[in-house]
Amino acid sequence: MQFTITGYSTALFSTWYFIDELRLLFDAGDGLMASLLQKSRKVEHVFISHADRDHVTGLLQFNQLNSRPGFPVIYYPKDSGSFPALNEFSIKFDPHVTGTVWTPISPENDVHIKKDLFIRAIPNTHAAEKGGIRSLSYKVIQTKMKLNPELTKLPGEDIRRIIEERGKQNTHTEVQTNLISYSGDTPVEDLTRWENSQILIHEATFLRDDDEEKELGSHSHKHSYLEEVMEMVSGSNIEQLILGHFSSRYSVEQIDSRILELCEKYAINIPVFRVLPGQVGTNILNGHPVNGK
């Protein structure tokens, strides 16, 4: 499946990613509506990773312009009190937005957005010091029922008869494919977390381990370093990588040079794309990978 992904992600300022074909939005930072314009009307499901302002400041305008009965559905970490407060405020400010559905979710929830697609919430430690489930990563997973191997070589008429006799639950096996993984804001905590992702969208705030500064405040240690992300990717079965959330202190040359350096160091030969600070990435996967793969 090919995806048209548009996004913006600059540490401290704004993060959001829109997957056109799935009518799906991850996070809703500032500038979301100015970039998507009428295309925002396509969004049906919004999954917010956490309540930091750079991930939610575009949410009120998005809701004000697009709310209708039953849409959009906004999912958020269940222990975050910010979202019920936002819902209450938005209704007072724009009374017509009562159609929006605000839904708290936890890592136990799999949210179906289509018959064969669901979103799995994954806990991370970005806001762990506040307690509870306040920050989430997400996976987009496709399910298909595959005919059991012992039946595949039988004639079609026999297969149909056996399915009718035994039932699909006894003749097929469910196969799950991780189409897209979205890290949100989080350090690398588990080297196998994103295994078998066709597309991984991961933050890479700092280019080097010694780059951390006070500009990210109390959450500065809850972000990723580019090298730890690339090391993780090198040992995982990932098909395409999108990097974002770089600090605005870095130039294009610094970012691309460091990505190329680490691609060589860790022998990464999958396409690596990046969302540069201050720039909207349009149809990201249709662009030219930094490593030219």
C-alpha positions as a Markdown table, in Angstrom:
| # | Residue | x | y | z |
|---|---|---|---|---|
| 1 | Met | 0.0 | 0.0 | 0.0 |
| 2 | Gln | 1.4 | 3.4 | -1.0 |
| 3 | Phe | 0.9 | 6.3 | 1.4 |
| 4 | Thr | 0.8 | 10.1 | 0.9 |
| 5 | Ile | 2.3 | 11.5 | 4.1 |
| 6 | Thr | 2.4 | 15.2 | 4.8 |
| 7 | Gly | 4.0 | 16.5 | 8.0 |
| 8 | Tyr | 5.7 | 19.2 | 10.0 |
| 9 | Ser | 7.9 | 18.5 | 13.0 |
| 10 | Thr | 10.3 | 20.9 | 14.7 |
| 11 | Ala | 11.2 | 20.4 | 18.3 |
| 12 | Leu | 9.5 | 22.9 | 20.7 |
| 13 | Phe | 7.3 | 24.5 | 18.0 |
| 14 | Ser | 5.0 | 22.0 | 16.2 |
| 15 | Thr | 4.5 | 18.4 | 15.2 |
| 16 | Trp | 1.8 | 16.8 | 13.0 |
| 17 | Tyr | 1.6 | 14.1 | 10.3 |
| 18 | Phe | -1.3 | 13.5 | 8.0 |
| 19 | Ile | -1.7 | 10.1 | 6.2 |
| 20 | Asp | -4.1 | 10.9 | 3.3 |
| 21 | Glu | -5.2 | 7.5 | 2.3 |
| 22 | Leu | -6.1 | 6.5 | 5.9 |
| 23 | Arg | -7.8 | 9.9 | 6.7 |
| 24 | Leu | -5.6 | 9.8 | 9.7 |
| 25 | Leu | -3.8 | 12.5 | 11.7 |
| 26 | Phe | -1.0 | 12.0 | 14.2 |
| 27 | Asp | -0.7 | 15.0 | 16.5 |
| 28 | Ala | -2.0 | 18.5 | 15.7 |
| 29 | Gly | 0.6 | 21.1 | 16.3 |
| 30 | Asp | 0.6 | 24.7 | 15.2 |
| 31 | Gly | 0.3 | 25.5 | 11.4 |
| 32 | Leu | -1.7 | 22.3 | 10.7 |
| 33 | Met | -4.7 | 24.1 | 9.2 |
| 34 | Ala | -2.6 | 26.7 | 7.3 |
| 35 | Ser | -0.9 | 23.8 | 5.6 |
| 36 | Leu | -3.7 | 21.4 | 4.9 |
| 37 | Leu | -6.5 | 23.9 | 4.3 |
| 38 | Gln | -9.6 | 22.2 | 2.8 |
| 39 | Lys | -7.7 | 18.9 | 2.8 |
| 40 | Ser | -8.1 | 18.8 | 6.5 |
| 41 | Arg | -11.8 | 17.9 | 5.9 |
| 42 | Lys | -10.6 | 14.4 | 4.9 |
| 43 | Val | -9.4 | 13.7 | 8.5 |
| 44 | Glu | -11.7 | 11.3 | 10.4 |
| 45 | His | -9.4 | 10.0 | 13.1 |
| 46 | Val | -6.9 | 12.1 | 15.2 |
| 47 | Phe | -4.4 | 10.3 | 17.5 |
| 48 | Ile | -2.6 | 12.6 | 19.9 |
| 49 | Ser | 0.6 | 11.4 | 21.4 |
| 50 | His | 0.6 | 13.7 | 24.5 |
| 51 | Ala | -0.5 | 17.1 | 25.6 |
| 52 | Asp | 2.6 | 19.2 | 25.1 |
| 53 | Arg | 1.6 | 22.4 | 23.4 |
| 54 | Asp | 3.7 | 21.8 | 20.3 |
| 55 | His | 1.5 | 18.7 | 19.6 |
| 56 | Val | -1.9 | 20.2 | 20.3 |
| 57 | Thr | -2.0 | 23.9 | 19.5 |
| 58 | Gly | -3.5 | 23.3 | 16.0 |
| 59 | Leu | -6.3 | 21.1 | 17.5 |
| 60 | Leu | -8.8 | 23.8 | 18.4 |
| 61 | Gln | -8.8 | 25.4 | 14.9 |
| 62 | Phe | -8.9 | 22.0 | 13.3 |
| 63 | Asn | -11.9 | 21.1 | 15.4 |
| 64 | Gln | -13.6 | 24.5 | 14.9 |
| 65 | Leu | -13.5 | 24.1 | 11.1 |
| 66 | Asn | -14.2 | 20.4 | 10.8 |
| 67 | Ser | -16.5 | 19.3 | 13.6 |
| 68 | Arg | -19.7 | 17.5 | 12.4 |
| 69 | Pro | -21.8 | 14.8 | 14.0 |
| 70 | Gly | -19.5 | 11.9 | 14.9 |
| 71 | Phe | -16.4 | 13.5 | 13.3 |
| 72 | Pro | -13.6 | 13.9 | 13.9 |
| 73 | Val | -12.8 | 11.3 | 16.5 |
| 74 | Ile | -9.9 | 12.5 | 18.7 |
| 75 | Tyr | -8.0 | 9.9 | 20.7 |
| 76 | Tyr | -5.7 | 10.9 | 23.5 |
| 77 | Pro | -3.8 | 9.2 | 26.5 |
| 78 | Lys | -6.4 | 8.3 | 29.1 |
| 79 | Asp | -4.7 | 9.8 | 32.1 |
| 80 | Ser | -4.1 | 13.2 | 30.5 |
| 81 | Gly | -6.6 | 15.8 | 32.0 |
| 82 | Ser | -5.7 | 18.3 | 29.3 |
| 83 | Phe | -8.0 | 16.9 | 26.7 |
| 84 | Pro | -11.3 | 16.9 | 28.7 |
| 85 | Ala | -10.3 | 20.5 | 29.5 |
| 86 | Leu | -9.7 | 21.3 | 25.8 |
| 87 | Asn | -13.1 | 19.7 | 24.9 |
| 88 | Glu | -14.9 | 21.8 | 27.5 |
| 89 | Phe | -13.2 | 25.0 | 26.4 |
| 90 | Ser | -13.8 | 24.3 | 22.7 |
| 91 | Ile | -17.5 | 23.8 | 23.2 |
| 92 | Lys | -17.8 | 27.1 | 25.2 |
| 93 | Phe | -15.7 | 28.9 | 22.5 |
| 94 | Asp | -17.4 | 27.3 | 19.5 |
| 95 | Pro | -20.7 | 25.8 | 20.5 |
| 96 | His | -21.2 | 24.1 | 17.1 |
| 97 | Val | -18.3 | 21.6 | 17.8 |
| 98 | Thr | -20.4 | 19.3 | 19.9 |
| 99 | Gly | -20.3 | 16.6 | 17.2 |
| 100 | Thr | -16.6 | 15.9 | 17.8 |
| 101 | Val | -15.9 | 12.6 | 19.7 |
| 102 | Trp | -13.2 | 12.8 | 22.3 |
| 103 | Thr | -12.0 | 9.3 | 23.3 |
| 104 | Pro | -9.4 | 8.4 | 26.0 |
| 105 | Ile | -7.4 | 5.3 | 25.1 |
| 106 | Ser | -4.8 | 3.2 | 26.9 |
| 107 | Pro | -2.2 | 0.6 | 25.6 |
| 108 | Glu | -4.8 | -2.1 | 26.0 |
| 109 | Asn | -7.0 | -0.5 | 23.3 |
| 110 | Asp | -6.9 | -1.5 | 19.6 |
| 111 | Val | -8.9 | 1.1 | 17.7 |
| 112 | His | -10.4 | 0.0 | 14.4 |
| 113 | Ile | -10.4 | 2.8 | 11.8 |
| 114 | Lys | -11.4 | 0.5 | 8.9 |
| 115 | Lys | -12.6 | -3.1 | 8.7 |
| 116 | Asp | -9.1 | -4.4 | 8.2 |
| 117 | Leu | -7.1 | -1.6 | 9.9 |
| 118 | Phe | -6.6 | -0.8 | 13.6 |
| 119 | Ile | -4.4 | 1.6 | 15.6 |
| 120 | Arg | -2.5 | 0.1 | 18.5 |
| 121 | Ala | -1.5 | 2.4 | 21.3 |
| 122 | Ile | 2.0 | 1.9 | 22.7 |
| 123 | Pro | 3.1 | 3.4 | 26.1 |
| 124 | Asn | 6.3 | 5.5 | 26.2 |
| 125 | Thr | 8.1 | 7.3 | 29.0 |
| 126 | His | 8.1 | 10.9 | 27.6 |
| 127 | Ala | 5.8 | 12.1 | 30.3 |
| 128 | Ala | 6.4 | 9.3 | 32.8 |
| 129 | Glu | 7.3 | 11.6 | 35.7 |
| 130 | Lys | 3.7 | 12.9 | 35.8 |
| 131 | Gly | 2.3 | 9.4 | 36.4 |
| 132 | Gly | -0.3 | 7.3 | 34.6 |
| 133 | Ile | -0.6 | 6.9 | 30.8 |
| 134 | Arg | 0.1 | 10.4 | 29.5 |
| 135 | Ser | 2.2 | 9.8 | 26.4 |
| 136 | Leu | 1.6 | 7.2 | 23.6 |
| 137 | Ser | 3.2 | 6.0 | 20.5 |
| 138 | Tyr | 1.1 | 4.3 | 17.8 |
| 139 | Lys | 1.1 | 1.5 | 15.2 |
| 140 | Val | -1.1 | 1.2 | 12.2 |
| 141 | Ile | -1.8 | -2.5 | 11.7 |
| 142 | Gln | -3.6 | -4.2 | 8.8 |
| 143 | Thr | -5.2 | -7.6 | 9.3 |
| 144 | Lys | -5.9 | -10.2 | 6.6 |
| 145 | Met | -7.2 | -13.7 | 6.8 |
| 146 | Lys | -4.8 | -16.1 | 5.0 |
| 147 | Leu | -5.8 | -19.6 | 3.9 |
| 148 | Asn | -3.9 | -22.2 | 5.9 |
| 149 | Pro | -0.9 | -23.6 | 3.9 |
| 150 | Glu | -2.2 | -27.2 | 3.8 |
| 151 | Leu | -5.2 | -26.1 | 1.8 |
| 152 | Thr | -3.6 | -23.8 | -0.7 |
| 153 | Lys | -2.8 | -26.6 | -3.2 |
| 154 | Leu | -6.2 | -28.1 | -3.3 |
| 155 | Pro | -8.6 | -27.5 | -6.2 |
| 156 | Gly | -10.8 | -24.4 | -5.7 |
| 157 | Glu | -14.0 | -26.5 | -5.4 |
| 158 | Asp | -12.5 | -28.5 | -2.6 |
| 159 | Ile | -11.3 | -25.4 | -0.8 |
| 160 | Arg | -14.8 | -23.9 | -0.9 |
| 161 | Arg | -16.3 | -27.1 | 0.4 |
| 162 | Ile | -13.8 | -27.4 | 3.3 |
| 163 | Ile | -14.3 | -23.7 | 4.3 |
| 164 | Glu | -18.1 | -24.2 | 4.3 |
| 165 | Glu | -17.8 | -27.4 | 6.4 |
| 166 | Arg | -15.2 | -26.2 | 8.9 |
| 167 | Gly | -15.8 | -22.5 | 8.9 |
| 168 | Lys | -13.3 | -19.7 | 8.1 |
| 169 | Gln | -11.9 | -19.7 | 11.7 |
| 170 | Asn | -10.6 | -23.2 | 11.2 |
| 171 | Thr | -9.3 | -22.8 | 7.7 |
| 172 | His | -7.7 | -19.4 | 7.8 |
| 173 | Thr | -5.1 | -17.6 | 10.0 |
| 174 | Glu | -5.1 | -13.9 | 10.8 |
| 175 | Val | -2.0 | -12.2 | 9.5 |
| 176 | Gln | -1.1 | -8.7 | 10.9 |
| 177 | Thr | 1.1 | -6.3 | 9.0 |
| 178 | Asn | 2.6 | -3.2 | 10.7 |
| 179 | Leu | 2.1 | -0.6 | 8.0 |
| 180 | Ile | 3.1 | 2.6 | 9.9 |
| 181 | Ser | 4.7 | 3.2 | 13.3 |
| 182 | Tyr | 4.7 | 6.6 | 14.9 |
| 183 | Ser | 7.0 | 7.2 | 17.9 |
| 184 | Gly | 5.7 | 10.6 | 19.1 |
| 185 | Asp | 8.1 | 12.2 | 21.5 |
| 186 | Thr | 10.2 | 9.5 | 23.3 |
| 187 | Pro | 13.7 | 8.3 | 23.7 |
| 188 | Val | 14.6 | 4.9 | 22.3 |
| 189 | Glu | 13.5 | 2.5 | 25.1 |
| 190 | Asp | 13.2 | -0.9 | 23.3 |
| 191 | Leu | 15.4 | -1.9 | 20.4 |
| 192 | Thr | 12.7 | -4.2 | 19.1 |
| 193 | Arg | 9.7 | -2.0 | 19.5 |
| 194 | Trp | 9.3 | -1.1 | 15.8 |
| 195 | Glu | 10.4 | -4.4 | 14.4 |
| 196 | Asn | 8.7 | -5.2 | 11.1 |
| 197 | Ser | 7.4 | -1.7 | 10.4 |
| 198 | Gln | 6.9 | -1.0 | 6.8 |
| 199 | Ile | 7.2 | 2.8 | 7.6 |
| 200 | Leu | 8.6 | 4.2 | 10.8 |
| 201 | Ile | 8.1 | 7.9 | 11.7 |
| 202 | His | 10.5 | 8.6 | 14.5 |
| 203 | Glu | 11.7 | 11.7 | 16.4 |
| 204 | Ala | 15.4 | 12.6 | 16.4 |
| 205 | Thr | 15.7 | 15.8 | 18.4 |
| 206 | Phe | 19.4 | 15.8 | 19.0 |
| 207 | Leu | 22.1 | 15.0 | 16.4 |
| 208 | Arg | 24.7 | 14.1 | 19.0 |
| 209 | Asp | 24.6 | 12.9 | 22.6 |
| 210 | Asp | 26.2 | 16.1 | 23.9 |
| 211 | Asp | 23.8 | 18.4 | 22.1 |
| 212 | Glu | 21.1 | 18.5 | 24.8 |
| 213 | Glu | 20.4 | 22.0 | 26.1 |
| 214 | Lys | 17.9 | 23.7 | 28.3 |
| 215 | Glu | 15.8 | 24.8 | 25.4 |
| 216 | Leu | 13.6 | 21.7 | 25.8 |
| 217 | Gly | 13.1 | 22.3 | 29.5 |
| 218 | Ser | 12.2 | 19.5 | 31.9 |
| 219 | His | 11.6 | 17.0 | 29.0 |
| 220 | Ser | 15.0 | 17.4 | 27.4 |
| 221 | His | 16.0 | 13.9 | 28.6 |
| 222 | Lys | 12.8 | 12.4 | 27.2 |
| 223 | His | 13.7 | 12.8 | 23.5 |
| 224 | Ser | 15.8 | 10.8 | 21.1 |
| 225 | Tyr | 19.3 | 11.2 | 19.8 |
| 226 | Leu | 19.7 | 10.5 | 16.1 |
| 227 | Glu | 22.4 | 7.9 | 16.7 |
| 228 | Glu | 20.3 | 5.7 | 19.0 |
| 229 | Val | 17.4 | 5.8 | 16.5 |
| 230 | Met | 19.7 | 4.8 | 13.6 |
| 231 | Glu | 21.3 | 2.0 | 15.7 |
| 232 | Met | 17.8 | 0.7 | 16.5 |
| 233 | Val | 16.8 | 0.8 | 12.9 |
| 234 | Ser | 19.9 | -1.0 | 11.8 |
| 235 | Gly | 18.8 | -4.1 | 13.8 |
| 236 | Ser | 15.2 | -4.0 | 12.9 |
| 237 | Asn | 13.2 | -5.1 | 9.9 |
| 238 | Ile | 12.0 | -1.6 | 8.8 |
| 239 | Glu | 11.4 | -0.8 | 5.1 |
| 240 | Gln | 11.3 | 3.1 | 5.2 |
| 241 | Leu | 12.3 | 5.6 | 7.8 |
| 242 | Ile | 11.0 | 9.2 | 8.3 |
| 243 | Leu | 13.0 | 11.3 | 10.8 |
| 244 | Gly | 11.6 | 14.5 | 12.3 |
| 245 | His | 11.4 | 16.7 | 15.4 |
| 246 | Phe | 15.0 | 18.0 | 14.9 |
| 247 | Ser | 16.0 | 21.0 | 17.0 |
| 248 | Ser | 15.8 | 24.2 | 15.0 |
| 249 | Arg | 19.4 | 24.9 | 15.9 |
| 250 | Tyr | 20.5 | 22.5 | 13.2 |
| 251 | Ser | 21.0 | 23.5 | 9.5 |
| 252 | Val | 20.0 | 21.3 | 6.6 |
| 253 | Glu | 23.6 | 20.5 | 6.0 |
| 254 | Gln | 24.2 | 19.4 | 9.6 |
| 255 | Ile | 21.2 | 17.1 | 9.6 |
| 256 | Asp | 21.9 | 15.5 | 6.2 |
| 257 | Ser | 25.6 | 15.1 | 6.9 |
| 258 | Arg | 24.9 | 13.4 | 10.3 |
| 259 | Ile | 22.3 | 11.1 | 8.8 |
| 260 | Leu | 24.6 | 10.0 | 6.0 |
| 261 | Glu | 27.4 | 9.5 | 8.5 |
| 262 | Leu | 25.2 | 7.2 | 10.6 |
| 263 | Cys | 23.8 | 5.4 | 7.6 |
| 264 | Glu | 27.4 | 4.4 | 6.8 |
| 265 | Lys | 28.3 | 3.6 | 10.4 |
| 266 | Tyr | 25.3 | 1.3 | 10.8 |
| 267 | Ala | 25.1 | 0.0 | 7.3 |
| 268 | Ile | 21.6 | 1.3 | 6.8 |
| 269 | Asn | 20.4 | 0.6 | 3.2 |
| 270 | Ile | 16.7 | 1.4 | 3.5 |
| 271 | Pro | 15.4 | 4.8 | 2.2 |
| 272 | Val | 15.8 | 7.5 | 4.9 |
| 273 | Phe | 13.7 | 10.7 | 4.6 |
| 274 | Arg | 13.6 | 13.7 | 7.0 |
| 275 | Val | 11.3 | 16.5 | 7.9 |
| 276 | Leu | 13.5 | 19.6 | 8.2 |
| 277 | Pro | 13.1 | 22.2 | 11.0 |
| 278 | Gly | 10.6 | 24.9 | 9.9 |
| 279 | Gln | 9.6 | 23.1 | 6.7 |
| 280 | Val | 6.4 | 21.2 | 5.7 |
| 281 | Gly | 7.3 | 17.9 | 4.2 |
| 282 | Thr | 4.8 | 17.3 | 1.4 |
| 283 | Asn | 4.3 | 13.7 | 0.1 |
| 284 | Ile | 7.4 | 12.8 | 2.0 |
| 285 | Leu | 7.8 | 9.2 | 0.7 |
| 286 | Asn | 7.7 | 10.5 | -2.9 |
| 287 | Gly | 10.8 | 12.7 | -2.3 |
| 288 | His | 14.4 | 11.8 | -2.6 |
| 289 | Pro | 15.9 | 9.9 | 0.4 |
| 290 | Val | 18.8 | 11.5 | 2.1 |
| 291 | Asn | 20.9 | 8.4 | 1.5 |
| 292 | Gly | 19.8 | 8.1 | -2.1 |
| 293 | Lys | 18.5 | 4.6 | -1.7 |
